Amino acid sequence: AAGRVKYTVHKTGNREIIKDSKGRITGTTRETKERKYYYNSNGSSAGSETKRNQNGTRIIKDASGRVKYTVRENGQQEVIKDSKGHIAGTTRTTKDRKYYYDSNGSSAGSETRW
């Protein structure tokens, strides 16, 4: 339902623990200088994300290393494209929140910025 918490993320050093609304661990991340790695709840690889390059673009890959999305930052907005170059969604960032929109421009959720 709208406005309900789906996940919380707790960051410690270069790692994040992702928990669902009932407090169960659903995944973790580990960050290096060049990349952020994602793991599911049993510790298996769930993909990775490159750091933003000089053009404001980062690449998200699945567990097999295939490009799933490219994300291009443009000021307070990001454009998310699928592996075929079609717009899959956008984001808009304010001081306190990051808003997500699907490819039709409909709200797809938000997250609190710290």
WODAHU-V432600 format. One record per helix or strand. SS is the DSSP state (H for helix, E for strand). FROM is the first residue (numbers start at 1). TO is the last residue. If there is no record, write none. Layout:
SS|FROM|TO, SS|FROM|TO
This chain:
E|7|12, E|15|20, E|25|31, E|35|40, E|45|50, E|57|61, E|67|74, E|77|82, E|87|93, E|97|102, E|107|112
